[in-house]
Amino acid sequence: MDGGAGNNPGAAGTVTFSVDGGTSAASATVDAGGVAIFRTALLAVGDHVIKAQYNADGGGQPSVSSDLKLAVR
């Protein structure tokens, strides 16, 4: 899942990813292209919901994504 400030080049901060409504599964720093990436091989087979929360640094607007539904088969 890519997350960030709407893929906004020049954005700064981190993105916190959560899985199935739980606490944070991972955090990633937004790169120069405005993207933060979450990769995992630890999801069990079944349906999952992933959400990204952008934590802006210095003047940016924090935001939360809509749910991304993911089926692991």
PyMOL Python script that loads the backbone (N, CA, C, O; Angstrom):
from pymol import cmd

cmd.read_pdbstr("""\
ATOM      1  N   MET A   1       0.846  -1.160   0.000  1.00  0.00           N
ATOM      2  CA  MET A   1       0.000   0.000   0.000  1.00  0.00           C
ATOM      3  C   MET A   1       0.890   1.220   0.000  1.00  0.00           C
ATOM      4  O   MET A   1       1.799   1.338   0.822  1.00  0.00           O
ATOM      5  N   ASP A   2       0.629   2.126  -0.920  1.00  0.00           N
ATOM      6  CA  ASP A   2       1.317   3.409  -0.905  1.00  0.00           C
ATOM      7  C   ASP A   2       0.421   4.394  -0.183  1.00  0.00           C
ATOM      8  O   ASP A   2      -0.798   4.397  -0.358  1.00  0.00           O
ATOM      9  N   GLY A   3       1.038   5.221   0.622  1.00  0.00           N
ATOM     10  CA  GLY A   3       0.268   6.259   1.306  1.00  0.00           C
ATOM     11  C   GLY A   3       1.109   7.498   1.389  1.00  0.00           C
ATOM     12  O   GLY A   3       2.331   7.431   1.257  1.00  0.00           O
ATOM     13  N   GLY A   4       0.500   8.593   1.598  1.00  0.00           N
ATOM     14  CA  GLY A   4       1.258   9.825   1.747  1.00  0.00           C
ATOM     15  C   GLY A   4       0.349  11.012   1.607  1.00  0.00           C
ATOM     16  O   GLY A   4      -0.865  10.913   1.783  1.00  0.00           O
ATOM     17  N   ALA A   5       0.931  12.107   1.295  1.00  0.00           N
ATOM     18  CA  ALA A   5       0.184  13.351   1.182  1.00  0.00           C
ATOM     19  C   ALA A   5      -0.381  13.453  -0.225  1.00  0.00           C
ATOM     20  O   ALA A   5      -0.069  14.393  -0.957  1.00  0.00           O
ATOM     21  N   GLY A   6      -1.207  12.493  -0.603  1.00  0.00           N
ATOM     22  CA  GLY A   6      -1.778  12.510  -1.938  1.00  0.00           C
ATOM     23  C   GLY A   6      -0.716  12.430  -3.011  1.00  0.00           C
ATOM     24  O   GLY A   6      -0.858  13.026  -4.078  1.00  0.00           O
ATOM     25  N   ASN A   7       0.367  11.681  -2.727  1.00  0.00           N
ATOM     26  CA  ASN A   7       1.507  11.615  -3.630  1.00  0.00           C
ATOM     27  C   ASN A   7       1.950  13.022  -4.015  1.00  0.00           C
ATOM     28  O   ASN A   7       2.136  13.337  -5.191  1.00  0.00           O
ATOM     29  N   ASN A   8       2.111  13.845  -3.010  1.00  0.00           N
ATOM     30  CA  ASN A   8       2.458  15.245  -3.173  1.00  0.00           C
ATOM     31  C   ASN A   8       3.961  15.432  -3.008  1.00  0.00           C
ATOM     32  O   ASN A   8       4.453  15.421  -1.880  1.00  0.00           O
ATOM     33  N   PRO A   9       4.701  15.604  -4.094  1.00  0.00           N
ATOM     34  CA  PRO A   9       6.136  15.834  -3.971  1.00  0.00           C
ATOM     35  C   PRO A   9       6.419  17.011  -3.042  1.00  0.00           C
ATOM     36  O   PRO A   9       5.750  18.042  -3.114  1.00  0.00           O
ATOM     37  N   GLY A  10       7.393  16.854  -2.189  1.00  0.00           N
ATOM     38  CA  GLY A  10       7.738  17.891  -1.234  1.00  0.00           C
ATOM     39  C   GLY A  10       7.059  17.736   0.107  1.00  0.00           C
ATOM     40  O   GLY A  10       7.410  18.438   1.055  1.00  0.00           O
ATOM     41  N   ALA A  11       6.087  16.828   0.217  1.00  0.00           N
ATOM     42  CA  ALA A  11       5.432  16.587   1.503  1.00  0.00           C
ATOM     43  C   ALA A  11       6.447  15.970   2.453  1.00  0.00           C
ATOM     44  O   ALA A  11       7.378  15.285   2.031  1.00  0.00           O
ATOM     45  N   ALA A  12       6.256  16.220   3.725  1.00  0.00           N
ATOM     46  CA  ALA A  12       7.159  15.663   4.726  1.00  0.00           C
ATOM     47  C   ALA A  12       6.328  15.073   5.852  1.00  0.00           C
ATOM     48  O   ALA A  12       5.193  15.487   6.083  1.00  0.00           O
ATOM     49  N   GLY A  13       6.898  14.109   6.543  1.00  0.00           N
ATOM     50  CA  GLY A  13       6.212  13.496   7.671  1.00  0.00           C
ATOM     51  C   GLY A  13       6.283  11.993   7.590  1.00  0.00           C
ATOM     52  O   GLY A  13       7.124  11.428   6.890  1.00  0.00           O
ATOM     53  N   THR A  14       5.398  11.360   8.307  1.00  0.00           N
ATOM     54  CA  THR A  14       5.321   9.906   8.317  1.00  0.00           C
ATOM     55  C   THR A  14       3.893   9.469   8.047  1.00  0.00           C
ATOM     56  O   THR A  14       2.948  10.245   8.187  1.00  0.00           O
ATOM     57  N   VAL A  15       3.757   8.216   7.659  1.00  0.00           N
ATOM     58  CA  VAL A  15       2.453   7.592   7.509  1.00  0.00           C
ATOM     59  C   VAL A  15       2.440   6.385   8.432  1.00  0.00           C
ATOM     60  O   VAL A  15       3.339   5.545   8.393  1.00  0.00           O
ATOM     61  N   THR A  16       1.401   6.310   9.266  1.00  0.00           N
ATOM     62  CA  THR A  16       1.223   5.174  10.156  1.00  0.00           C
ATOM     63  C   THR A  16       0.141   4.290   9.557  1.00  0.00           C
ATOM     64  O   THR A  16      -0.962   4.756   9.273  1.00  0.00           O
ATOM     65  N   PHE A  17       0.457   3.013   9.365  1.00  0.00           N
ATOM     66  CA  PHE A  17      -0.471   2.062   8.780  1.00  0.00           C
ATOM     67  C   PHE A  17      -1.037   1.171   9.885  1.00  0.00           C
ATOM     68  O   PHE A  17      -0.300   0.699  10.751  1.00  0.00           O
ATOM     69  N   SER A  18      -2.352   0.945   9.847  1.00  0.00           N
ATOM     70  CA  SER A  18      -2.969   0.022  10.793  1.00  0.00           C
ATOM     71  C   SER A  18      -3.724  -1.051  10.016  1.00  0.00           C
ATOM     72  O   SER A  18      -4.185  -0.825   8.898  1.00  0.00           O
ATOM     73  N   VAL A  19      -3.838  -2.218  10.634  1.00  0.00           N
ATOM     74  CA  VAL A  19      -4.485  -3.364  10.000  1.00  0.00           C
ATOM     75  C   VAL A  19      -5.630  -3.826  10.885  1.00  0.00           C
ATOM     76  O   VAL A  19      -5.463  -4.017  12.089  1.00  0.00           O
ATOM     77  N   ASP A  20      -6.795  -4.004  10.276  1.00  0.00           N
ATOM     78  CA  ASP A  20      -7.973  -4.541  10.950  1.00  0.00           C
ATOM     79  C   ASP A  20      -8.360  -3.750  12.191  1.00  0.00           C
ATOM     80  O   ASP A  20      -8.799  -4.323  13.188  1.00  0.00           O
ATOM     81  N   GLY A  21      -8.196  -2.427  12.129  1.00  0.00           N
ATOM     82  CA  GLY A  21      -8.624  -1.563  13.220  1.00  0.00           C
ATOM     83  C   GLY A  21      -7.732  -1.599  14.443  1.00  0.00           C
ATOM     84  O   GLY A  21      -8.056  -0.985  15.460  1.00  0.00           O
ATOM     85  N   GLY A  22      -6.624  -2.301  14.366  1.00  0.00           N
ATOM     86  CA  GLY A  22      -5.721  -2.410  15.503  1.00  0.00           C
ATOM     87  C   GLY A  22      -4.793  -1.219  15.613  1.00  0.00           C
ATOM     88  O   GLY A  22      -4.916  -0.231  14.889  1.00  0.00           O
ATOM     89  N   THR A  23      -3.874  -1.345  16.529  1.00  0.00           N
ATOM     90  CA  THR A  23      -2.864  -0.305  16.688  1.00  0.00           C
ATOM     91  C   THR A  23      -1.946  -0.325  15.469  1.00  0.00           C
ATOM     92  O   THR A  23      -2.085  -1.184  14.598  1.00  0.00           O
ATOM     93  N   SER A  24      -1.026   0.601  15.408  1.00  0.00           N
ATOM     94  CA  SER A  24      -0.199   0.724  14.216  1.00  0.00           C
ATOM     95  C   SER A  24       0.581  -0.552  13.926  1.00  0.00           C
ATOM     96  O   SER A  24       1.166  -1.167  14.818  1.00  0.00           O
ATOM     97  N   ALA A  25       0.572  -0.930  12.652  1.00  0.00           N
ATOM     98  CA  ALA A  25       1.309  -2.107  12.196  1.00  0.00           C
ATOM     99  C   ALA A  25       2.702  -1.698  11.734  1.00  0.00           C
ATOM    100  O   ALA A  25       3.651  -2.478  11.813  1.00  0.00           O
ATOM    101  N   ALA A  26       2.810  -0.467  11.253  1.00  0.00           N
ATOM    102  CA  ALA A  26       4.096   0.020  10.744  1.00  0.00           C
ATOM    103  C   ALA A  26       4.003   1.514  10.509  1.00  0.00           C
ATOM    104  O   ALA A  26       2.917   2.067  10.337  1.00  0.00           O
ATOM    105  N   SER A  27       5.150   2.153  10.506  1.00  0.00           N
ATOM    106  CA  SER A  27       5.247   3.559  10.127  1.00  0.00           C
ATOM    107  C   SER A  27       6.310   3.676   9.044  1.00  0.00           C
ATOM    108  O   SER A  27       7.289   2.930   9.033  1.00  0.00           O
ATOM    109  N   ALA A  28       6.104   4.615   8.140  1.00  0.00           N
ATOM    110  CA  ALA A  28       7.064   4.846   7.068  1.00  0.00           C
ATOM    111  C   ALA A  28       7.209   6.338   6.856  1.00  0.00           C
ATOM    112  O   ALA A  28       6.241   7.088   6.975  1.00  0.00           O
ATOM    113  N   THR A  29       8.413   6.765   6.542  1.00  0.00           N
ATOM    114  CA  THR A  29       8.679   8.165   6.248  1.00  0.00           C
ATOM    115  C   THR A  29       8.265   8.467   4.814  1.00  0.00           C
ATOM    116  O   THR A  29       8.520   7.678   3.904  1.00  0.00           O
ATOM    117  N   VAL A  30       7.628   9.605   4.624  1.00  0.00           N
ATOM    118  CA  VAL A  30       7.242  10.043   3.284  1.00  0.00           C
ATOM    119  C   VAL A  30       8.517  10.426   2.528  1.00  0.00           C
ATOM    120  O   VAL A  30       9.324  11.210   3.027  1.00  0.00           O
ATOM    121  N   ASP A  31       8.696   9.872   1.327  1.00  0.00           N
ATOM    122  CA  ASP A  31       9.906  10.162   0.555  1.00  0.00           C
ATOM    123  C   ASP A  31       9.753  11.463  -0.236  1.00  0.00           C
ATOM    124  O   ASP A  31       8.717  12.124  -0.160  1.00  0.00           O
ATOM    125  N   ALA A  32      10.774  11.817  -0.982  1.00  0.00           N
ATOM    126  CA  ALA A  32      10.791  13.075  -1.739  1.00  0.00           C
ATOM    127  C   ALA A  32       9.669  13.149  -2.767  1.00  0.00           C
ATOM    128  O   ALA A  32       9.274  14.242  -3.173  1.00  0.00           O
ATOM    129  N   GLY A  33       9.156  12.009  -3.187  1.00  0.00           N
ATOM    130  CA  GLY A  33       8.054  11.974  -4.140  1.00  0.00           C
ATOM    131  C   GLY A  33       6.687  12.034  -3.489  1.00  0.00           C
ATOM    132  O   GLY A  33       5.669  11.994  -4.180  1.00  0.00           O
ATOM    133  N   GLY A  34       6.648  12.133  -2.135  1.00  0.00           N
ATOM    134  CA  GLY A  34       5.371  12.209  -1.431  1.00  0.00           C
ATOM    135  C   GLY A  34       4.742  10.860  -1.163  1.00  0.00           C
ATOM    136  O   GLY A  34       3.529  10.777  -0.970  1.00  0.00           O
ATOM    137  N   VAL A  35       5.546   9.786  -1.144  1.00  0.00           N
ATOM    138  CA  VAL A  35       5.017   8.426  -1.001  1.00  0.00           C
ATOM    139  C   VAL A  35       5.647   7.743   0.212  1.00  0.00           C
ATOM    140  O   VAL A  35       6.839   7.894   0.478  1.00  0.00           O
ATOM    141  N   ALA A  36       4.826   6.991   0.939  1.00  0.00           N
ATOM    142  CA  ALA A  36       5.302   6.113   2.006  1.00  0.00           C
ATOM    143  C   ALA A  36       4.774   4.723   1.690  1.00  0.00           C
ATOM    144  O   ALA A  36       3.633   4.580   1.250  1.00  0.00           O
ATOM    145  N   ILE A  37       5.588   3.699   1.907  1.00  0.00           N
ATOM    146  CA  ILE A  37       5.222   2.340   1.494  1.00  0.00           C
ATOM    147  C   ILE A  37       5.167   1.408   2.693  1.00  0.00           C
ATOM    148  O   ILE A  37       6.048   1.421   3.552  1.00  0.00           O
ATOM    149  N   PHE A  38       4.103   0.590   2.734  1.00  0.00           N
ATOM    150  CA  PHE A  38       3.916  -0.440   3.758  1.00  0.00           C
ATOM    151  C   PHE A  38       3.927  -1.793   3.055  1.00  0.00           C
ATOM    152  O   PHE A  38       3.120  -2.050   2.162  1.00  0.00           O
ATOM    153  N   ARG A  39       4.849  -2.649   3.470  1.00  0.00           N
ATOM    154  CA  ARG A  39       4.924  -4.013   2.920  1.00  0.00           C
ATOM    155  C   ARG A  39       4.935  -4.991   4.083  1.00  0.00           C
ATOM    156  O   ARG A  39       5.590  -4.755   5.099  1.00  0.00           O
ATOM    157  N   THR A  40       4.209  -6.085   3.928  1.00  0.00           N
ATOM    158  CA  THR A  40       4.218  -7.122   4.950  1.00  0.00           C
ATOM    159  C   THR A  40       3.924  -8.469   4.306  1.00  0.00           C
ATOM    160  O   THR A  40       3.222  -8.563   3.299  1.00  0.00           O
ATOM    161  N   ALA A  41       4.472  -9.490   4.909  1.00  0.00           N
ATOM    162  CA  ALA A  41       4.170 -10.859   4.498  1.00  0.00           C
ATOM    163  C   ALA A  41       3.504 -11.593   5.660  1.00  0.00           C
ATOM    164  O   ALA A  41       3.409 -12.821   5.646  1.00  0.00           O
ATOM    165  N   LEU A  42       3.045 -10.848   6.660  1.00  0.00           N
ATOM    166  CA  LEU A  42       2.555 -11.453   7.894  1.00  0.00           C
ATOM    167  C   LEU A  42       1.038 -11.516   8.019  1.00  0.00           C
ATOM    168  O   LEU A  42       0.533 -11.947   9.056  1.00  0.00           O
ATOM    169  N   LEU A  43       0.298 -11.101   7.000  1.00  0.00           N
ATOM    170  CA  LEU A  43      -1.156 -11.157   7.083  1.00  0.00           C
ATOM    171  C   LEU A  43      -1.643 -12.590   6.876  1.00  0.00           C
ATOM    172  O   LEU A  43      -1.209 -13.284   5.956  1.00  0.00           O
ATOM    173  N   ALA A  44      -2.544 -13.011   7.742  1.00  0.00           N
ATOM    174  CA  ALA A  44      -3.129 -14.347   7.622  1.00  0.00           C
ATOM    175  C   ALA A  44      -4.093 -14.386   6.440  1.00  0.00           C
ATOM    176  O   ALA A  44      -4.570 -13.349   5.977  1.00  0.00           O
ATOM    177  N   VAL A  45      -4.370 -15.583   5.964  1.00  0.00           N
ATOM    178  CA  VAL A  45      -5.366 -15.759   4.904  1.00  0.00           C
ATOM    179  C   VAL A  45      -6.695 -15.238   5.420  1.00  0.00           C
ATOM    180  O   VAL A  45      -7.084 -15.515   6.554  1.00  0.00           O
ATOM    181  N   GLY A  46      -7.389 -14.481   4.579  1.00  0.00           N
ATOM    182  CA  GLY A  46      -8.684 -13.918   4.952  1.00  0.00           C
ATOM    183  C   GLY A  46      -8.800 -12.481   4.493  1.00  0.00           C
ATOM    184  O   GLY A  46      -7.956 -11.977   3.753  1.00  0.00           O
ATOM    185  N   ASP A  47      -9.858 -11.830   4.944  1.00  0.00           N
ATOM    186  CA  ASP A  47     -10.124 -10.447   4.569  1.00  0.00           C
ATOM    187  C   ASP A  47      -9.543  -9.507   5.620  1.00  0.00           C
ATOM    188  O   ASP A  47      -9.618  -9.778   6.818  1.00  0.00           O
ATOM    189  N   HIS A  48      -8.970  -8.412   5.165  1.00  0.00           N
ATOM    190  CA  HIS A  48      -8.348  -7.434   6.053  1.00  0.00           C
ATOM    191  C   HIS A  48      -8.721  -6.025   5.619  1.00  0.00           C
ATOM    192  O   HIS A  48      -9.106  -5.788   4.475  1.00  0.00           O
ATOM    193  N   VAL A  49      -8.598  -5.101   6.555  1.00  0.00           N
ATOM    194  CA  VAL A  49      -8.806  -3.681   6.277  1.00  0.00           C
ATOM    195  C   VAL A  49      -7.544  -2.938   6.706  1.00  0.00           C
ATOM    196  O   VAL A  49      -7.091  -3.067   7.844  1.00  0.00           O
ATOM    197  N   ILE A  50      -6.983  -2.160   5.782  1.00  0.00           N
ATOM    198  CA  ILE A  50      -5.773  -1.383   6.054  1.00  0.00           C
ATOM    199  C   ILE A  50      -6.126   0.096   5.940  1.00  0.00           C
ATOM    200  O   ILE A  50      -6.858   0.512   5.041  1.00  0.00           O
ATOM    201  N   LYS A  51      -5.593   0.872   6.864  1.00  0.00           N
ATOM    202  CA  LYS A  51      -5.831   2.318   6.876  1.00  0.00           C
ATOM    203  C   LYS A  51      -4.486   3.010   7.037  1.00  0.00           C
ATOM    204  O   LYS A  51      -3.599   2.510   7.728  1.00  0.00           O
ATOM    205  N   ALA A  52      -4.342   4.158   6.397  1.00  0.00           N
ATOM    206  CA  ALA A  52      -3.110   4.953   6.495  1.00  0.00           C
ATOM    207  C   ALA A  52      -3.441   6.305   7.104  1.00  0.00           C
ATOM    208  O   ALA A  52      -4.416   6.949   6.716  1.00  0.00           O
ATOM    209  N   GLN A  53      -2.618   6.734   8.066  1.00  0.00           N
ATOM    210  CA  GLN A  53      -2.773   8.050   8.679  1.00  0.00           C
ATOM    211  C   GLN A  53      -1.513   8.853   8.397  1.00  0.00           C
ATOM    212  O   GLN A  53      -0.414   8.466   8.796  1.00  0.00           O
ATOM    213  N   TYR A  54      -1.683   9.978   7.702  1.00  0.00           N
ATOM    214  CA  TYR A  54      -0.566  10.850   7.366  1.00  0.00           C
ATOM    215  C   TYR A  54      -0.352  11.825   8.514  1.00  0.00           C
ATOM    216  O   TYR A  54      -1.250  12.584   8.880  1.00  0.00           O
ATOM    217  N   ASN A  55       0.853  11.791   9.076  1.00  0.00           N
ATOM    218  CA  ASN A  55       1.229  12.663  10.179  1.00  0.00           C
ATOM    219  C   ASN A  55       2.167  13.724   9.620  1.00  0.00           C
ATOM    220  O   ASN A  55       3.377  13.509   9.543  1.00  0.00           O
ATOM    221  N   ALA A  56       1.618  14.857   9.234  1.00  0.00           N
ATOM    222  CA  ALA A  56       2.376  15.903   8.541  1.00  0.00           C
ATOM    223  C   ALA A  56       3.406  16.547   9.452  1.00  0.00           C
ATOM    224  O   ALA A  56       3.183  16.710  10.652  1.00  0.00           O
ATOM    225  N   ASP A  57       4.527  16.908   8.868  1.00  0.00           N
ATOM    226  CA  ASP A  57       5.549  17.700   9.543  1.00  0.00           C
ATOM    227  C   ASP A  57       5.524  19.097   8.956  1.00  0.00           C
ATOM    228  O   ASP A  57       5.393  19.259   7.742  1.00  0.00           O
ATOM    229  N   GLY A  58       5.646  20.087   9.787  1.00  0.00           N
ATOM    230  CA  GLY A  58       5.869  21.461   9.338  1.00  0.00           C
ATOM    231  C   GLY A  58       4.874  22.014   8.350  1.00  0.00           C
ATOM    232  O   GLY A  58       5.201  22.153   7.171  1.00  0.00           O
ATOM    233  N   GLY A  59       3.688  22.330   8.778  1.00  0.00           N
ATOM    234  CA  GLY A  59       2.758  23.057   7.929  1.00  0.00           C
ATOM    235  C   GLY A  59       1.852  22.219   7.054  1.00  0.00           C
ATOM    236  O   GLY A  59       0.900  22.753   6.485  1.00  0.00           O
ATOM    237  N   GLY A  60       2.107  20.939   6.924  1.00  0.00           N
ATOM    238  CA  GLY A  60       1.222  20.093   6.131  1.00  0.00           C
ATOM    239  C   GLY A  60      -0.051  19.788   6.892  1.00  0.00           C
ATOM    240  O   GLY A  60      -0.133  20.045   8.093  1.00  0.00           O
ATOM    241  N   GLN A  61      -1.035  19.247   6.215  1.00  0.00           N
ATOM    242  CA  GLN A  61      -2.296  18.878   6.833  1.00  0.00           C
ATOM    243  C   GLN A  61      -2.328  17.380   7.096  1.00  0.00           C
ATOM    244  O   GLN A  61      -2.224  16.596   6.152  1.00  0.00           O
ATOM    245  N   PRO A  62      -2.470  16.955   8.357  1.00  0.00           N
ATOM    246  CA  PRO A  62      -2.620  15.526   8.637  1.00  0.00           C
ATOM    247  C   PRO A  62      -3.916  15.008   8.004  1.00  0.00           C
ATOM    248  O   PRO A  62      -4.875  15.762   7.840  1.00  0.00           O
ATOM    249  N   SER A  63      -3.940  13.738   7.654  1.00  0.00           N
ATOM    250  CA  SER A  63      -5.152  13.155   7.079  1.00  0.00           C
ATOM    251  C   SER A  63      -5.176  11.655   7.323  1.00  0.00           C
ATOM    252  O   SER A  63      -4.162  11.042   7.658  1.00  0.00           O
ATOM    253  N   VAL A  64      -6.359  11.082   7.147  1.00  0.00           N
ATOM    254  CA  VAL A  64      -6.549   9.641   7.307  1.00  0.00           C
ATOM    255  C   VAL A  64      -7.206   9.113   6.040  1.00  0.00           C
ATOM    256  O   VAL A  64      -8.138   9.725   5.519  1.00  0.00           O
ATOM    257  N   SER A  65      -6.725   7.983   5.547  1.00  0.00           N
ATOM    258  CA  SER A  65      -7.270   7.389   4.332  1.00  0.00           C
ATOM    259  C   SER A  65      -8.618   6.742   4.612  1.00  0.00           C
ATOM    260  O   SER A  65      -8.997   6.521   5.763  1.00  0.00           O
ATOM    261  N   SER A  66      -9.318   6.451   3.553  1.00  0.00           N
ATOM    262  CA  SER A  66     -10.484   5.582   3.675  1.00  0.00           C
ATOM    263  C   SER A  66      -9.949   4.152   3.807  1.00  0.00           C
ATOM    264  O   SER A  66      -8.762   3.909   3.589  1.00  0.00           O
ATOM    265  N   ASP A  67     -10.813   3.222   4.157  1.00  0.00           N
ATOM    266  CA  ASP A  67     -10.401   1.834   4.319  1.00  0.00           C
ATOM    267  C   ASP A  67      -9.999   1.208   2.978  1.00  0.00           C
ATOM    268  O   ASP A  67     -10.673   1.390   1.964  1.00  0.00           O
ATOM    269  N   LEU A  68      -8.899   0.478   3.000  1.00  0.00           N
ATOM    270  CA  LEU A  68      -8.500  -0.337   1.860  1.00  0.00           C
ATOM    271  C   LEU A  68      -8.814  -1.770   2.227  1.00  0.00           C
ATOM    272  O   LEU A  68      -8.238  -2.305   3.174  1.00  0.00           O
ATOM    273  N   LYS A  69      -9.714  -2.399   1.500  1.00  0.00           N
ATOM    274  CA  LYS A  69     -10.061  -3.780   1.770  1.00  0.00           C
ATOM    275  C   LYS A  69      -9.157  -4.685   0.958  1.00  0.00           C
ATOM    276  O   LYS A  69      -8.998  -4.504  -0.249  1.00  0.00           O
ATOM    277  N   LEU A  70      -8.563  -5.670   1.636  1.00  0.00           N
ATOM    278  CA  LEU A  70      -7.591  -6.550   1.023  1.00  0.00           C
ATOM    279  C   LEU A  70      -7.937  -7.991   1.353  1.00  0.00           C
ATOM    280  O   LEU A  70      -8.170  -8.321   2.516  1.00  0.00           O
ATOM    281  N   ALA A  71      -7.971  -8.838   0.363  1.00  0.00           N
ATOM    282  CA  ALA A  71      -8.228 -10.266   0.573  1.00  0.00           C
ATOM    283  C   ALA A  71      -6.942 -11.028   0.332  1.00  0.00           C
ATOM    284  O   ALA A  71      -6.355 -10.947  -0.747  1.00  0.00           O
ATOM    285  N   VAL A  72      -6.502 -11.774   1.346  1.00  0.00           N
ATOM    286  CA  VAL A  72      -5.325 -12.616   1.217  1.00  0.00           C
ATOM    287  C   VAL A  72      -5.823 -14.030   0.973  1.00  0.00           C
ATOM    288  O   VAL A  72      -6.594 -14.569   1.768  1.00  0.00           O
ATOM    289  N   ARG A  73      -5.382 -14.633  -0.127  1.00  0.00           N
ATOM    290  CA  ARG A  73      -5.840 -15.990  -0.472  1.00  0.00           C
ATOM    291  C   ARG A  73      -4.692 -16.936  -0.521  1.00  0.00           C
ATOM    292  O   ARG A  73      -4.880 -18.122  -0.795  1.00  0.00           O
TER     293      ARG A  73
END
""", "prot")
cmd.dss("prot")
cmd.show_as("cartoon", "prot")
cmd.util.cbc("prot")
cmd.orient("prot")
